[in-house]
């Protein structure tokens, strides 16, 4: 996933932990992959979208926490 993002120019200096969001519910992830393989892309696209937002929010929280630690 990370190589794909970097190769498409969607990330340059950071690695967005999208896989962590996808693997938080492996049953749903595997079901979405199965749907994709069966020609139905919507479930995996939806899961990816949620995983992106979760990863971005987690990254923002981490940065805020690190700033707090550094300031303390």
Residue pairs with C-beta under 8 A, 6 or more apart in sequence:
1 18
1 19
2 11
2 15
2 16
2 18
5 11
5 16
5 18
6 12
14 59
16 52
16 55
16 56
16 59
17 55
17 58
17 59
18 48
18 51
18 52
18 55
19 51
20 51
20 54
20 55
20 58
21 50
21 51
21 52
21 54
21 55
22 29
22 47
22 48
22 51
23 29
24 54
28 47
29 47
31 43
32 43
32 44
32 46
32 47
33 44
35 41
35 42
35 43
35 44
36 43
36 44
